[in-house]
Amino acid sequence: MLLGVCTINLYFPDSHSLKDKRSIIQSIKLRIRNKFNVSISEINNHELWKNTTLGISCIGNEKSYLNDVLNEVIKFIERQNKLQLIDFKTSIL
């Protein structure tokens, strides 16, 4: 069994409050969970209203499967209008 982990740093250019940021994050987390069957959580910058870091994980038997899933999640996030992907790091453990 292998574990795929990805940390993603995001920027919200149109966010003017924590409420704005949290509604965007809640929406994207729900869509990612439903579409890709991964675990996702906000892991850093909880009180900043322009930035956040998301942690994403998935479990599988093949490294290529985990890489494919995490890459698809990253592509999905990049296509979102209300945020900008700043940086990401992927690891297979």
Residue, then its C-alpha position, 0 to 999 in steps of 0.5 A: m500500500l502506498l500513500g500519495v500526498c500533495t500540498i498546494n499553496l493557493y492565492f485568492p485575488d478577489s477575496h476580501s474577507l475570511k468569509d469569502k475565502r472559506s466559501i471558496i475553499q469549502s466549495i472546491k474541497l467538496r467538488i474535489r472529494n466528490k470527483f477524485n475520492v481523496s482526502i483534502s483539508e486546509i492545513n495552513n494560513h487559516e486566518l489569512w484571507k488571501n492565502t491558504t495551503l491545502g493538503i490532499s492525500c490518497i491511498g493506492n497500490e500503484k505509484s502511477y495511479l497515485n501520481d495520476v490522481l494527484n496530477e488530475v486534482i492539480k489540473f482541476i484546481e488550476r482551472q478554477n477562476k476564483l483562485q491562483l495556484i502558487d506552488f505545489k509539492t507531491s510525494i509518494l510514501 
